[in-house]
Amino acid sequence: MKMPISEVADRFTILRLKGERTDLDVSYEIASYKHELDSYYNIGTFIDDLYRVNGMIWDLESDIRKGKEGELGLKEVGRRAIEIRNLNNTRVAIKNEIVENFKQGFTEKKVDHASE
């Protein structure tokens, strides 16, 4: 099964962030995803929105991923978890807009989930 354009766009933006914020060389992967995205007209706004939201999620998760929960405190970790959940809801909504706009893939629907 071919990867839906909503997933390609999401992964592309995460790879861009990884390339900018780490020492990993992900240029080959970025080029591969970009090649796929270039065949879609009007995808740019969705890419910009996903990049912004995924960047915000990355920023919130960064210290937690590094094991700095003790420095942050449980209250801050909890606040970030709620903000990450809300941003993920926005991320899913953007991906669902891509699905609707390009008539490709499936929409994500949360069931019994606080972000719905």
N, C-alpha and C positions, 0 to 999 in steps of 0.2 A: 504494500500500500504506500502510495506517495504521501509525504508529509504535507498536511494542509498549510496554506499560506499563513494562517494565524500562528501556527507553531514555528514556522520558519522565521517570521517577523520577531516573535518573542525570543527565540534562541539567538537570533542575530544581535538584538539589543543587549542581551546578557553577555554575549561574547565580546561586543564592543567595550562594555564596562570592564570585563575581565582583562582585556588587552590594555586598557587605559590605567587600570588600578592595581595590576599585579605585574610581575616580571615574566609571566607566561607569554610565549609567542603563539598567538592564536590567529595570525594573519591568514593562514591558508583556510581555516574554517570560516573566517569572516568573509573572505573572497568567495568561497563556495556559496554561502548563504546570500551574499549580495548579488551574485550572478542570478540566483533564483528570483530574488526580489525585483531585479531590474526589469523583468518581463511583466510586471504588474503596474499598470497606470494608476496614479493617485494613491499609492501605498505610503507615500512619504509622511503624511500627517499622522497616520497610525504608528509608523516607526518612531516619529518624534515623541508621541504620547507614551508609547511603551518604554522608550529609552528613559524618559523623565521618571515614570513610575518605578521602573526597575532600579534606577539609580537611587531613588528615595528608599526603596526596600533594602538595597545593598548597604546604604549608609546606616540604616537602623540596625541591620543584622551584624554589621562589621565587628563591633566589640564583643557581641555575644558569641560569634563564630570563633573569636580569638580566646574565648574562655574567661572573659573579664566580668562575669556576672557578679563576682564578689565586690569588685570596684564600683560597679554600677548600682548595686543594691537591688533587692527584689522588686521594690516599687517601680524603679526605672525599667527593669526588665519586663515587668508586667505592662507598663505603659507602652513600651516599644512593641510588645507582642500584639496588643490591641491595634496599634497604628499599622503594624505590618499586615494584620488580618484585613483591616479596612483598605489598605493599598492593594492587597491581593484581590479584593473584591473589584476595585477599579481596574486592575490589570485584566481580570477575567472579562469585565464588561467591554474593554477595548478589544480583546481577542474575539469576543462574540460579535462586535460591530464589524470586524474584518470578515468573519464568517458570513454575516448577513450581506455585506457589501459585495463580496467576491463570489458568493454562492458556492463556497467550497469548505468542506469540513463539517464539524458538528459544534453546536453551541455547548458550553459547559453550564450545567445546572446544578446548584448546590441544594442538597436535601438535608433538612434538620441541621443546618449549619448557621452559626451566628452571623455570617457575612451575607446571608441571603436577604 
